[in-house]
Amino acid sequence: MALSETDVQKQISHMMGFIDQEAKEKAEEIDAKAEEEFQIEKGRLVQQQRVKIMEFYERKEKNLELHKKIQQSNLLNQARLQVLKRREDHVQGILDAATVRLGEVTHDKKRYGDIIQGLLAQGLFQLLEKEVTVRCKEEDVDLVKEKLPAAIKLFKERSKIETTVKVDTDNYLPEEATGGVELFSRNGKIKVSNTLESRLEMISHKMQPKVREMLFGPNMNRKFQD
């Protein structure tokens, strides 16, 4: 039985409605899928940026902490250096005062004469030469000549070495020198400095650790004590 024109139009309309409905559902499905994927990607990107921001501020915090530690260390080192400098200045002040007191020794002729004799003898023992030249301050020439025989006698008795010693009257110790003597071998290549300043310097170098301990107490950072 042939379909009427009206039936055909109804079937066509029904098919078009079905196709349209399928298209709408498919479109909605695609939109839903796209929205889901968008939300997932958005969440991933947001999380990724959140992690980057957290890492950035963590690095910044670490850098600030490191900078703070460096500043604290620098300040502590500066404070330690200032303390050490003040201690050294104090020790140096004591040594400077000792140098001034040393000059007072030369005013006591008997005591200074005994010192000169000891310095001469000690210098001879250090040189162990047969010909020696002695240099002193110009004002001490007579005192040195007076004390020289006793020093030579002591040297000869103990070393069994014959020696000839002359006092240099052409060259003298500097005027600013406190006193004492310098002894030279015959060719001048060997020199023994037994000036009062050199003796004080040698003694102060040896005594500095003890002086520091007396003034500031023992250094707990030192593994071995002198």
C-alpha positions in Angstrom: 0.0 0.0 0.0 1.5 3.3 -1.1 2.1 6.0 1.6 0.3 9.2 1.2 2.1 12.5 0.9 1.1 13.2 4.5 2.6 10.0 5.8 5.8 10.6 4.0 6.0 14.1 5.4 5.4 12.8 8.9 8.2 10.2 8.6 10.6 12.7 7.2 9.7 15.1 10.1 10.2 12.2 12.6 13.6 11.3 11.2 14.7 14.9 11.2 13.6 15.3 14.8 15.5 12.1 15.7 18.6 13.3 13.9 18.3 16.8 15.5 17.9 15.2 18.9 21.0 13.0 18.3 23.0 16.0 17.2 22.0 18.0 20.3 22.9 15.1 22.6 26.2 14.6 20.8 26.9 18.3 21.1 26.1 18.3 24.8 28.3 15.3 25.3 31.1 17.0 23.4 30.6 20.2 25.5 30.6 18.2 28.7 33.7 16.4 27.7 35.4 19.6 26.7 34.4 21.3 30.0 35.7 18.3 32.0 39.0 18.4 30.1 39.2 22.2 30.6 38.7 21.9 34.3 41.3 19.2 34.6 43.8 21.2 32.6 42.9 24.4 34.5 43.5 22.5 37.8 46.8 21.1 36.5 48.0 24.5 35.5 46.8 26.1 38.7 48.6 23.4 40.8 51.7 23.8 38.6 51.8 27.6 39.2 51.0 27.1 42.9 54.1 24.7 43.2 56.2 27.2 41.3 55.1 30.1 43.6 55.8 27.9 46.7 59.2 26.9 45.4 60.0 30.6 44.6 59.1 31.7 48.2 60.9 28.8 49.7 64.1 29.7 47.8 63.6 33.3 48.8 63.1 32.3 52.5 66.3 30.2 52.3 68.2 33.0 50.8 67.1 35.4 53.4 68.0 32.9 56.2 71.4 32.4 54.6 71.9 36.2 54.2 71.0 36.6 57.9 73.5 33.9 59.0 76.2 35.5 56.9 75.5 38.9 58.4 75.5 37.5 61.9 78.8 35.7 61.2 80.4 38.9 59.8 79.2 40.9 62.8 80.6 38.3 65.2 83.9 38.2 63.4 84.1 42.0 63.5 83.4 42.0 67.2 86.1 39.4 67.8 88.6 41.3 65.7 87.8 44.5 67.7 88.4 42.6 71.0 91.6 41.1 69.7 92.8 44.5 68.5 92.0 46.1 71.8 93.9 43.3 73.6 96.9 43.7 71.3 96.9 47.5 71.8 96.8 46.9 75.6 99.7 44.4 75.4 101.6 46.8 73.1 101.0 49.6 75.6 102.6 47.5 78.3 105.6 46.8 76.1 105.9 50.5 75.2 105.9 51.3 78.9 108.6 48.7 79.4 110.7 50.4 76.7 110.4 53.7 78.5 111.4 52.0 81.8 114.3 50.4 80.0 115.8 53.7 79.2 115.9 54.5 82.9 118.3 51.6 83.4 121.1 53.5 81.7 120.9 56.2 84.4 122.2 53.7 86.9 125.8 53.4 85.8 126.6 50.4 88.0 123.6 48.4 87.0 124.0 49.5 83.3 127.7 48.6 83.5 126.8 45.0 84.7 124.3 44.7 81.9 126.8 45.9 79.3 129.4 43.3 80.5 126.8 40.5 80.3 125.7 41.6 76.8 129.3 41.6 75.6 130.1 38.2 77.0 126.9 36.7 75.6 127.7 38.2 72.2 131.2 36.7 72.2 129.8 33.3 73.0 127.3 33.6 70.2 130.0 34.6 67.6 132.8 32.3 68.8 135.2 34.4 66.6 138.9 35.2 67.0 138.4 38.8 65.9 135.3 40.8 66.9 134.2 44.4 66.5 131.9 46.0 69.1 129.6 48.9 68.3 127.7 51.0 70.9 126.4 54.5 71.4 129.0 57.2 71.4 128.2 58.1 75.0 128.8 54.5 76.0 132.2 54.0 74.5 134.1 54.5 77.8 131.8 52.2 79.7 132.1 49.5 77.0 135.9 49.7 77.1 135.8 49.5 80.9 133.7 46.3 80.9 135.2 44.6 77.9 138.2 43.0 79.6 136.0 41.1 82.1 133.8 39.9 79.4 136.8 38.7 77.3 138.3 37.0 80.3 135.0 35.1 81.0 134.8 34.1 77.3 138.4 32.8 77.1 138.1 30.9 80.4 134.9 29.0 79.2 135.5 28.7 75.5 139.3 28.3 75.4 139.3 30.5 72.4 141.7 33.4 72.1 139.9 36.5 70.8 140.8 40.1 70.0 138.0 42.6 70.4 138.0 46.3 69.3 135.4 49.0 69.9 134.3 50.7 66.7 134.8 54.5 67.2 133.9 55.4 63.7 130.4 54.0 63.6 127.9 54.2 66.5 124.4 52.9 67.4 121.7 55.5 66.5 121.2 58.3 68.9 117.6 57.2 69.5 118.8 53.8 70.6 118.4 53.2 74.3 121.7 51.3 74.8 123.4 48.0 74.6 125.9 46.7 72.0 126.2 45.1 68.6 129.0 42.6 67.8 130.4 41.8 64.4 132.7 39.1 63.0 135.9 40.2 61.3 134.4 40.5 57.9 131.1 41.9 59.2 129.0 39.1 57.7 127.9 37.9 61.1 126.1 40.3 63.5 124.8 39.8 67.0 122.4 42.5 68.1 122.5 42.8 71.9 121.0 46.2 72.1 118.5 46.8 74.9 115.7 47.1 72.4 116.5 43.8 70.7 116.7 42.1 74.0 113.4 43.5 75.1 111.8 42.5 71.8 113.1 39.0 72.2 111.9 38.7 75.8 108.5 40.3 75.0 108.0 37.9 72.1 108.6 34.9 74.4 106.5 36.5 77.2 103.5 37.7 75.2 101.5 34.5 75.6 102.1 34.6 79.4 101.3 38.4 79.5 98.0 37.8 77.6 97.1 35.0 80.0 97.8 37.2 83.0 95.8 40.0 81.6 92.9 38.2 79.9 93.0 34.7 81.3 93.8 31.4 79.4 92.7 31.1 75.8 90.2 28.2 75.8 90.5 28.0 71.9 94.1 27.0 72.1 94.7 23.2 72.0 98.3 23.5 73.4 99.7 26.0 75.8 103.2 27.3 75.7 
